[in-house]
Protein backbone atom coordinates (compact mmCIF):
# COMPACT_ATOMS: atom_id res chain seq x y z
CA UNK A 1 0.00 0.00 0.00
CA UNK A 2 2.86 2.37 0.83
CA UNK A 3 4.41 1.69 -2.57
CA UNK A 4 1.20 2.74 -4.30
CA UNK A 5 1.11 6.02 -2.38
CA UNK A 6 4.80 6.61 -3.16
CA UNK A 7 4.16 6.08 -6.87
CA UNK A 8 1.18 8.39 -6.77
CA UNK A 9 3.04 11.05 -4.79
CA UNK A 10 6.02 11.01 -7.17
CA UNK A 11 3.94 10.90 -10.34
CA UNK A 12 4.40 13.81 -12.73
CA UNK A 13 0.87 15.31 -12.40
CA UNK A 14 1.10 15.36 -8.61
CA UNK A 15 4.62 16.81 -8.71
CA UNK A 16 3.40 19.53 -11.08
CA UNK A 17 0.57 20.40 -8.72
CA UNK A 18 2.95 20.52 -5.75
CA UNK A 19 5.29 22.75 -7.73
CA UNK A 20 2.42 25.10 -8.60
CA UNK A 21 1.52 25.33 -4.92
CA UNK A 22 5.11 26.24 -4.07
CA UNK A 23 6.18 28.44 -6.99
CA UNK A 24 3.06 29.74 -8.75
CA UNK A 25 0.67 30.81 -6.03
CA UNK A 26 -0.34 33.98 -7.90
CA UNK A 27 -1.32 31.93 -10.95
CA UNK A 28 -3.28 29.56 -8.72
CA UNK A 29 -4.98 32.62 -7.26
CA UNK A 30 -6.43 33.41 -10.68
CA UNK A 31 -8.00 29.94 -10.83
CA UNK A 32 -9.38 30.33 -7.31
CA UNK A 33 -10.77 33.77 -8.16
CA UNK A 34 -12.58 32.49 -11.25
CA UNK A 35 -13.93 29.52 -9.28
CA UNK A 36 -15.23 31.90 -6.62
CA UNK A 37 -16.92 33.95 -9.34
CA UNK A 38 -18.57 30.89 -10.89
CA UNK A 39 -19.86 29.47 -7.63
CA UNK A 40 -21.22 32.85 -6.53
CA UNK A 41 -18.97 33.07 -3.49
CA UNK A 42 -17.59 36.37 -4.79
CA UNK A 43 -19.53 38.96 -6.77
CA UNK A 44 -22.98 37.44 -6.22
CA UNK A 45 -24.55 40.82 -5.44
CA UNK A 46 -23.36 42.10 -8.82
CA UNK A 47 -24.58 39.01 -10.69
CA UNK A 48 -21.16 38.00 -11.95
CA UNK A 49 -22.01 34.29 -11.77
CA UNK A 50 -24.76 34.81 -14.37
CA UNK A 51 -22.12 35.82 -16.91
CA UNK A 52 -20.63 32.34 -16.63
CA UNK A 53 -23.65 30.17 -15.92
CA UNK A 54 -26.19 31.76 -18.26
CA UNK A 55 -24.25 33.67 -20.92
CA UNK A 56 -26.08 35.71 -23.52
CA UNK A 57 -25.17 36.39 -27.11
CA UNK A 58 -27.27 38.88 -29.07
CA UNK A 59 -29.82 39.09 -26.27
CA UNK A 60 -30.51 35.40 -25.72
CA UNK A 61 -29.00 32.30 -24.17
CA UNK A 62 -28.17 29.86 -26.95
CA UNK A 63 -25.78 27.29 -28.30
CA UNK A 64 -23.56 30.11 -29.56
CA UNK A 65 -23.39 31.90 -26.23
CA UNK A 66 -22.17 28.72 -24.56
CA UNK A 67 -19.85 28.12 -27.52
CA UNK A 68 -18.21 31.48 -26.91
CA UNK A 69 -18.01 30.71 -23.19
CA UNK A 70 -16.28 27.42 -24.01
CA UNK A 71 -13.93 29.26 -26.36
CA UNK A 72 -13.01 31.67 -23.56
CA UNK A 73 -12.47 28.89 -21.02
CA UNK A 74 -10.40 26.94 -23.56
CA UNK A 75 -8.27 30.01 -24.19
CA UNK A 76 -7.82 30.48 -20.45
CA UNK A 77 -6.74 26.86 -20.14
CA UNK A 78 -4.19 27.20 -22.96
CA UNK A 79 -2.80 30.40 -21.47
CA UNK A 80 -2.37 28.51 -18.19
CA UNK A 81 -0.52 25.66 -19.91
CA UNK A 82 1.72 27.91 -22.01
CA UNK A 83 2.57 30.17 -19.08
CA UNK A 84 3.38 27.36 -16.69
CA UNK A 85 5.37 25.53 -19.36
CA UNK A 86 7.49 28.61 -20.03
CA UNK A 87 8.00 29.29 -16.33
CA UNK A 88 8.61 25.75 -15.12
CA UNK A 89 9.80 23.42 -17.89
CA UNK A 90 13.44 23.90 -16.90
CA UNK A 91 12.63 22.21 -13.57
CA UNK A 92 11.87 18.96 -15.42
CA UNK A 93 14.85 18.25 -17.70
CA UNK A 94 13.43 14.92 -18.89
CA UNK A 95 10.89 16.88 -20.97
CA UNK A 96 13.66 17.71 -23.45
CA UNK A 97 14.18 14.02 -24.20
CA UNK A 98 10.59 13.00 -24.96
CA UNK A 99 8.56 13.31 -28.11
CA UNK A 100 6.07 16.27 -28.12
CA UNK A 101 7.02 17.61 -24.68
CA UNK A 102 4.45 20.43 -24.58
CA UNK A 103 1.57 18.08 -25.37
CA UNK A 104 2.61 15.66 -22.64
CA UNK A 105 3.13 18.55 -20.23
CA UNK A 106 -0.42 19.78 -20.95
CA UNK A 107 -1.89 16.35 -20.30
CA UNK A 108 -0.02 16.02 -17.01
CA UNK A 109 -0.85 19.62 -16.06
CA UNK A 110 -4.57 19.00 -16.39
CA UNK A 111 -5.46 18.28 -12.74
CA UNK A 112 -6.44 21.86 -11.97
CA UNK A 113 -8.27 22.51 -15.28
CA UNK A 114 -10.25 19.28 -14.87
CA UNK A 115 -11.19 20.29 -11.34
CA UNK A 116 -12.23 23.68 -12.68
CA UNK A 117 -14.37 22.12 -15.42
CA UNK A 118 -16.00 19.78 -12.89
CA UNK A 119 -16.88 22.71 -10.62
CA UNK A 120 -18.13 24.71 -13.61
CA UNK A 121 -20.38 21.93 -14.88
CA UNK A 122 -21.77 21.20 -11.41
CA UNK A 123 -22.52 24.90 -10.85
CA UNK A 124 -24.00 25.11 -14.37
CA UNK A 125 -26.26 22.10 -13.80
CA UNK A 126 -27.42 23.37 -10.42
CA UNK A 127 -28.13 26.82 -11.81
CA UNK A 128 -29.97 25.60 -14.92
CA UNK A 129 -32.14 23.17 -12.97
CA UNK A 130 -32.95 25.37 -9.97
CA UNK A 131 -33.13 28.85 -11.52
CA UNK A 132 -33.90 28.38 -15.20
CA UNK A 133 -36.01 25.21 -14.86
CA UNK A 134 -34.24 23.87 -17.92
CA UNK A 135 -35.09 20.47 -19.32
CA UNK A 136 -32.56 17.74 -20.03
CA UNK A 137 -32.35 18.33 -23.78
CA UNK A 138 -31.59 22.04 -23.44
CA UNK A 139 -28.92 21.36 -20.81
CA UNK A 140 -27.26 18.81 -23.09
CA UNK A 141 -27.56 21.29 -25.97
CA UNK A 142 -25.82 24.01 -23.94
CA UNK A 143 -23.08 21.63 -22.78
CA UNK A 144 -22.52 20.56 -26.36
CA UNK A 145 -22.19 24.23 -27.32
CA UNK A 146 -19.67 24.77 -24.52
CA UNK A 147 -17.63 21.72 -25.55
CA UNK A 148 -17.75 22.77 -29.20
CA UNK A 149 -16.27 26.13 -28.33
CA UNK A 150 -13.82 24.59 -25.91
N, C-alpha and C positions, 0 to 999 in steps of 0.2 A: 504494500500500500504506500509506503514511504517513497518507493522508487517511482510510482505513478505521479505522486505530488511533485517530486523533484523534476521529472520530465516536463510536467505541466508548468512548473515555476520557471524553468530555464528554456521554455519554448520561445520562439522569436516573437509571436504576438504579445505574449505576456511581458517579455523584456521590453518591447517597444512601449507598451502602456506604462510600465514602471519608469522608463526613461522620460516619457512625456510628463509624468507626475513630478519628476525631479527637475527637469530642465525646461519644460515648456508650459509652465503654469499659466502664463498669460494667454497662450493659445487655447488651453483647456478652459479658461475663463470665458472665452467667446462661445464655446460649445454650451457651457453651463448657462450663460446668459440667454442664448437662443432657446434652450430647453425650458428655462423659466418663463420666457415669453409665450411659448407654445402651450404650456400647461396652465397658464393664467396666474402663476405665482408672482409675476412681476408685470405691471402694466395692465392689469385687468380693468381698472377704472377707466382707462383710455380705450379699451377695446382692441388692444394689440393682438390678442389671441385670435380674433376674428379674421385678421389679415392672413393668418396661416391656416386656420381650420375651415374657413369658408371664403376663399378668395373670389373676387369678382373680376371679370374681364368684360368690358363694354356694358357694364350695368347688370350683369347677371352671373350667377355661379354656373359653370359649365365644364365640359371636358377640357376646353382650352384654358380656362383659368387654373385648373389643377395641373394641366400640362406645363404652363408657365411656372407654377409653384415647384413642380418637379425639376424643371430646368434650373431654377434658382438654387434648389437644394443640391442638385447634382454639381453645379458650379462651385458651391460652397465646399462640397466634399472634395472636389479635385484641387481646389486652392489649398485645403488642409493637407492633402497628400503631397502636393508639389512643395509646399512650404516646409513641411516636416522632413521631406526627403532632402531638400537643399540644406537644411539646418543640421540634420543628424546622420546622414548617410556615412560620413567619415567615421562615425563611432562603430560601424559594422563593416569592417574591411572585407568580409567574405562576399559582400554584395558585388564587388568588382569582378569576382570570379564566376558568377552565375550568368546564365542566359536570361535576358530581359529583366534586369535588376529592378527597374522602377515598377514594372507590373507586379512582380513578386512582393516588393515592398508594400504596394497598395493593398494587395490581398491580405498581407499580414498586419497591416495598419488599419484594418477595418473593424476592430472591436468597438471603438467609440462611434463611428458612423452607423454601425448596425444597431447599437444601443439607441442612438438618436432616432433612427428610422422606426424602431420598435415603439419608442415613446411617442413619436409623431403619429403613427398609425393608431395607437391606442387612444390618444387624445382626440384624433380625428373621428374614430368610431364612436366614442362616447359623446362627442359634440353633435355629430350627425344624428344619432339615435335619440338623444335626450332633448336637444334644442330644435333641430330641424325636422324631426319626425320622418327622416328619410327611410325609404324602403331599401331592401337588399340590392335590387338591381341598380338603383342610382348610386349607392355606395360603391358597388363594384365598378360602375362606370367611372366614377370620380377617381378611384384608386388606379384604374387602368390609365386614365389621363395623366395622373401623377407619374406613374411608372413609365409612360411613353415619353414624357418630358425629361424624366430622370435619365 
